[in-house]
Amino acid sequence: MMVSRIDLNSDLGESFGPWQMGDDPAMLSIVNSANVACGGHASDPETMFLTLKLAVERGVIVGAHPGYADRERFGRRIIPMSNDEIERLIASQIGALMGVAALAGTTVQYVKPHGALGNLAAADRAVADAVVRAVKAISSDMAVLAISGTEFERAAKDMGLPTYSEIFADRAYQSNGQLVPRKQPGAVLHDATEASDRLISFLETGHMPCLEGGTVQLEAHSICVHGDSPGAVEMAAHIRQCLVDRKIDVRSFLDA
């Protein structure tokens, strides 16, 4: 049965100083929810503020997108840290974005970990618990956007946080429901039509095709299109139009 409602989200605010990543103004005209970098893998106070202000103008809901403090590799390598250190890292980055959001006239309503840290939390329950503890310490009402079918999703539900599941438009899947590592061939999808066809099939069946063959059953409240991928804006626009054409209600997962 076709899903009747879905959200589109994107990882945004990932520029740093004069270095620009992606086309945030264009993406914020397409997506419903923005995962804004918090100064770990990318961003700085000015980038956060400008991204948040634009989100307010476009009526886009804002979430924190914390990751390893690793601008050199864009947060895509694991930095050795204890779980207690991860907890404090997450809390400090969410707090930083919340402070800038207050200046921009908006609020941070959910958290979605970035990159290598997000993938580690998806696979390692102890890391997932550390991330969720940090979120819950800030606010027990703060929502979590988690990769569907992962340890992070289960940890957030077990600790009683509002938990929503996402799938990825532009990433290939493994049979365990986790994303194929970026270094592997075929891990990233670049063709908008291929991505849209796969999503429509998933929304009809609940089964996501896996790179190695077969499918994995997942849930989804939101679809992510990475803002840093080449052709991201075109892919997001194409996906949104395909969803609208099938009379699927495209709005934020947090909208009542």
KAPEPE-V802356 format. One record per helix or strand. SS is the DSSP state (a for helix, b for strand). FROM is the first residue (numbers start at 1). TO is the last residue. If there is no record, write none. Layout:
# KAPEPE-V802356
SS&FROM&TO, SS&FROM&TO
This chain:
# KAPEPE-V802356
b&5&12, b&16&16, b&19&19, a&24&27, b&33&37, a&45&58, b&61&65, a&83&104, b&108&111, a&115&123, a&125&138, b&143&147, a&151&158, b&163&168, b&171&171, b&173&173, b&179&179, b&188&188, a&192&205, b&207&209, b&215&217, b&222&224, a&232&245, b&249&250
